[in-house]
Amino acid sequence: NLNKSDTAPHEWFKKPGEQPAYSDDDLKERLLTWDLLQPGQFPAMLEERTKAIHNRALTLFGMKVADFDALFAAA
């Protein structure tokens, strides 16, 4: 895969090849922060992004948590 890099994420986002560094707004758009990109923060990154994606889905579908959860409850 040509998209893979040996550069750690916290370094790569500061210098992504020929492109300019990612800004705070760029990271926010991707549901990331500089803190979440630091070594050892992968579990926290997954947790934070999962929450953010879940909240965006609820907003997108105009649902409450209980209604959303009911869609996936066993009958």
SULGI-V433180 format. One record per residue. D_LAST is the distance of its C-alpha to the last C-alpha in Angstrom with 1 decimal. Layout:
BEGIN
d_last: [D_LAST;D_LAST]
END
This chain:
BEGIN
d_last: [42.0;44.7;42.5;42.6;45.1;46.7;47.0;44.7;42.4;44.3;47.4;46.2;44.8;48.3;50.0;47.8;50.6;52.8;50.4;50.9;49.0;45.6;45.9;43.7;42.3;41.6;39.7;37.8;36.8;35.4;33.6;36.2;39.1;42.2;41.0;37.7;39.9;42.1;42.1;39.5;37.2;34.7;31.9;32.6;32.7;29.3;27.9;29.8;29.0;25.2;25.4;27.6;25.5;22.3;24.4;25.9;22.6;21.6;25.0;25.0;21.8;22.9;19.7;19.4;17.8;15.0;14.2;14.4;12.2;9.4;9.7;8.8;6.3;3.8;0.0]
END
